[in-house]
Amino acid sequence: MADPQTFIAMLLVAGLMLWQAYRLSRGAAQRRTWRAGYFDKARSLLNDPRTRIEPGGFARLTGHLDGAPFDLQAVPDTLTTRKLPALWVLTTLPEPTPLRHTWHLMLRPRGVETFSTFDRLPRLLSPLTSLPDDSAVRTDAPTGEPPALLAEAVSRLGEDRLKEVILSPKGLRLTWLAEEAPRASYILFRDSEMGKTPLDPLALAPFLEVLLEFRVFLAPEPERLRA
């Protein structure tokens, strides 16, 4: 039989373990709630909004705006090559376009953008004066210059938040920075939790507007006139 001091120490250890298990369980439940509700406010921008929960716990939102389909995904990026972990929002208009090839602009490329297929495109273009210095463009087009819409997207939305622009035969996409992990919490405790606050519709709206304008610009002439 253990002496009283050993028994008390064992009780303290057991109590600490139970508290830690409770804290982790509660934190996991809160995380699921935050992530599942991340696009709750953004639903107001779309017609017939629908959500489903992705494997990482974040909701994925689909719907329509001005007759165009939209798909919104939140992707956390906790790779240590960034100063702070980031939460990216992939804003996609998944509708066929008249483009024959894919043109993919990546700002601040680091080769670790797990949410992107940028590196799969075969041709890397020489630096373009119309785009920020720390950027790159890839394409599957054997020749030719990229559409001016790439530079237009950067000009309209700003290079600080914008991460990638994709113009392809299958649709259009803008990937942008929605949130960074709190600096103090991350430096002190390596706390990279993001998405506690639902996405602000005012932050999302400009990206939807730009994609809608690009959709009209790329449309065949008769459709463009009707729009």
MARKOL-302638 format. One record per residue (C-alpha): residue in three letters; x, y, z. Coordinates in steps of 0.25 Angstrom, whole numbers, plus 5000, padded with zeros to 4 digits. Layout:
<nodes>
alaXYZ/...
</nodes>
This chain:
<nodes>
met500050005000/ala500550144996/asp500950245007/pro500050365009/gln500950455001/thr501050364989/phe499550344989/ile499350494990/ala500350514978/met499650404970/leu498250474972/leu498850614968/val499450554955/ala498150484952/gly497350614955/leu498350684945/met498150584934/leu496650584936/trp496650734935/gln497550734923/ala496650634916/tyr495450724919/arg496150844914/leu496550774901/ser495150724899/arg494450854901/gly495450924892/ala495150824881/ala493650844883/gln493850994882/arg494750984870/arg493650894862/thr492651004865/trp493451114861/arg493951054848/ala492551004844/gly491951144846/tyr493051214838/phe492251254826/asp490951274834/lys490951424831/ala491451414817/arg490151334813/ser489451464812/leu490151494800/leu489751374792/asn488451324787/asp488051174791/pro489251164800/arg489651024804/thr490750984813/arg491450854816/ile492550814826/glu493950784820/pro494950684826/gly495650794833/gly494450844840/phe494150974833/ala492850994825/arg492851004810/leu491851094805/thr491251094791/gly490151174784/his489851274773/leu489951424771/asp489451494758/gly489251364752/ala490651314754/pro491051194763/phe492051214774/asp492851124783/leu493551174796/gln494551094804/ala495351124816/val496751064817/pro497651084829/asp499151084826/thr500051064838/leu501351034831/thr502551104838/thr503051164825/arg502051284828/lys502251384839/leu500951344844/pro499951234841/ala498851284831/leu497451254828/trp497151264812/val495851274806/leu495751204792/thr494651284785/thr494251214772/leu493351234761/pro493251094755/glu492651114742/pro493251084728/thr493951204721/pro494351234706/leu495851224711/arg496651114704/his497751114714/thr497951124729/trp498651254734/his499051244749/leu499651364756/met500251334770/leu500751454779/arg501851424789/pro502051284784/arg502851194793/gly502551054787/val501751014799/glu500351054795/thr499650924798/phe498350984794/ser498851014780/thr499150934767/phe500051054763/asp501350964762/arg500650864752/leu500550964741/pro501750934731/arg502151074727/leu502651184736/leu502651324730/ser503751424731/pro503551534741/leu502451634737/thr502551784739/ser501051794741/leu501051704753/pro501751714767/asp503251674768/asp502951554777/ser501951484768/ala501951374757/val501051334746/arg500951194741/thr500151134729/asp499851014720/ala499851104708/pro501151084700/thr501251224696/gly500651364698/glu500451464709/pro499551454720/pro498151524720/ala498151664726/leu497151624736/leu498251564745/ala498851704747/glu497451764748/ala497151674759/val498351714767/ser498051864764/arg496651844769/leu496851754781/gly498251794786/glu499451704786/asp499451694802/arg498251614803/leu498151544790/lys498951414788/glu498551354775/val497751374762/ile497351264753/leu496651284740/ser496351154733/pro495451084723/lys494751024735/gly494551154743/leu495151264751/arg495751264765/leu496251374775/thr496951324787/trp497151424798/leu497651444813/ala496451454822/glu497151444835/glu498551424842/ala498751354855/pro498951454867/arg500351484868/ala500551484883/ser499751354885/tyr500551284873/ile501951334878/leu501751294893/phe500851174892/arg500851134877/asp499351154877/ser498951154862/glu497451144864/met496751234854/gly495251244849/lys494751274863/thr493951394857/pro493051374845/leu493551434832/asp493051574830/pro492151594817/leu492851724814/ala494151664813/leu493651554804/ala492851644795/pro493951714786/phe494451574782/leu493051534778/glu492951664770/val494251644763/leu493951504758/leu492551544753/glu493251654745/phe494251564740/arg493151464736/val492451574728/phe493751624721/leu494051474717/ala492651444712/pro492451444696/glu492051574690/pro490551554690/glu490451504704/arg491351624708/leu490351724702/arg489151654709/ala489851674722/
</nodes>
